Amino acid sequence: QEQITTEISEIVGGAEALSD
C-alpha cells in the first residue's frame, strides 16, 4: 500500500512539473 501511494505522489509531482 505504501509503495502505491509513493508512486502516485511521483506521478502527481510529474504532472505539476509539466503544468509549470
N, CA and C atoms as a LAMMPS dump frame, in Angstrom:
ITEM: TIMESTEP
0
ITEM: NUMBER OF ATOMS
60
ITEM: BOX BOUNDS ff ff ff
-5.0000000000000000e+02 5.0000000000000000e+02
-5.0000000000000000e+02 5.0000000000000000e+02
-5.0000000000000000e+02 5.0000000000000000e+02
ITEM: ATOMS id mol type element x y z
1 1 1 N 0.844 -1.205 0
2 1 2 C 0 0 0
3 1 3 C 0.88 1.256 0
4 2 1 N 1.926 1.247 0.798
5 2 2 C 2.781 2.439 0.859
6 2 3 C 3.419 2.712 -0.498
7 3 1 N 3.883 1.653 -1.163
8 3 2 C 4.529 1.832 -2.472
9 3 3 C 3.576 2.508 -3.449
10 4 1 N 2.324 2.097 -3.445
11 4 2 C 1.354 2.687 -4.379
12 4 3 C 1.235 4.188 -4.122
13 5 1 N 1.131 4.56 -2.862
14 5 2 C 0.997 5.985 -2.529
15 5 3 C 2.204 6.75 -3.028
16 6 1 N 3.384 6.164 -2.844
17 6 2 C 4.612 6.848 -3.288
18 6 3 C 4.582 7.032 -4.8
19 7 1 N 4.161 5.993 -5.512
20 7 2 C 4.129 6.104 -6.979
21 7 3 C 3.143 7.181 -7.406
22 8 1 N 2.007 7.231 -6.758
23 8 2 C 1.01 8.255 -7.108
24 8 3 C 1.601 9.636 -6.864
25 9 1 N 2.29 9.78 -5.753
26 9 2 C 2.896 11.085 -5.422
27 9 3 C 3.86 11.474 -6.538
28 10 1 N 4.635 10.49 -7.022
29 10 2 C 5.593 10.786 -8.098
30 10 3 C 4.848 11.252 -9.34
31 11 1 N 3.774 10.594 -9.679
32 11 2 C 3.01 10.965 -10.877
33 11 3 C 2.454 12.378 -10.706
34 12 1 N 1.909 12.653 -9.529
35 12 2 C 1.347 13.994 -9.284
36 12 3 C 2.45 15.031 -9.413
37 13 1 N 3.61 14.737 -8.846
38 13 2 C 4.734 15.68 -8.938
39 13 3 C 5.12 15.891 -10.39
40 14 1 N 5.131 14.835 -11.183
41 14 2 C 5.495 14.972 -12.596
42 14 3 C 4.464 15.827 -13.315
43 15 1 N 3.193 15.627 -12.995
44 15 2 C 2.134 16.423 -13.635
45 15 3 C 2.322 17.89 -13.272
46 16 1 N 2.689 18.148 -12.026
47 16 2 C 2.894 19.541 -11.604
48 16 3 C 4.045 20.154 -12.395
49 17 1 N 5.094 19.381 -12.596
50 17 2 C 6.246 19.902 -13.344
51 17 3 C 5.825 20.23 -14.773
52 18 1 N 5.01 19.37 -15.366
53 18 2 C 4.567 19.624 -16.747
54 18 3 C 3.676 20.861 -16.778
55 19 1 N 2.828 20.981 -15.753
56 19 2 C 1.914 22.133 -15.706
57 19 3 C 2.725 23.42 -15.589
58 20 1 N 3.811 23.359 -14.822
59 20 2 C 4.637 24.55 -14.627
60 20 3 C 5.312 24.881 -15.949
